[in-house]
Amino acid sequence: MWGYGMMGYGMMGAMFLWWVILLGGVILVGYGAVQMLRNKKGSGNQALEQLKMRLAMGEISQDEYLERKHLLQG
């Protein structure tokens, strides 16, 4: 008899909106975490590339290169 009565479609809409916001937040946090991991991994590769360039240009010795490479990868 009441049908959608007192609560009506407004309450259902608010509930739907709540779940959309919650799901969007979870997706946003997940996306941010993936981006942070990619940047962290990429920065290590960039540092290794710079180290290789310094070795190639003669700025550091082979021993120093190997020691720093070990630190970067460890």
N, C-alpha and C positions, 0 to 999 in steps of 0.2 A: 503494500500500500504506500509506503513512504518512497519507494523507488530510490532515486539518488537524493531525494529530500534535503535534509539539513546540510549535509556535507557537500553534496553535489559534485559537479565536475571540477569546481575550484580546488577542493581538497585533493582530488586525484591528480590534477595538474601540478599542484604544489609538490606532491609526493614524487611525481615523475621528474620534475625539475630538480629536486633534491638528489635523486639518483644520477641524473645527468651531470650535475656539478661534482658529485663524489667520484664518479667514473672519470670525468675529465681531469680531476685533481690527481688521481692515481696514474693516469696516462702521462700527465705533465711531469710528475715526479720521476716516473720511469724513464721518460725521454731525457730529462736533465741528468739522471745518473749515467745513462749511456753516453751522453755527450762528454761528461766529465771523464769517464774512463777512456774515451777515444782521445781526448786532449792530453791526458796523462801519458798514454801509450805513445802518442805522436811526439810529445816533447822529448821523450827518451831517445827516439830515433833521430830527432833533429840534433840533439846533443852529440850523439855518436857520429853523425855526419860531419859536424863541426870538428870533432876530434880527429876524424880521418883527414880532413882538409889541413889541419894544423900539422899532422904528421907528413902529409904530402908536401907542404910548403917548407918543411924543415924547422918549424918552430919548436917541436918537441922531439925527443928521442923515441926509439922503438920501445924501450923499456917503460918510459913514462906513458906512452900510448897504451901499452898492454895493461899497465896498472890502472889507468883511468877507465879503460874499457871494462875491466873487471868490476870496478866500482859502479859504473853505469848499469851494467847488466845484472849485478848482484842484488 
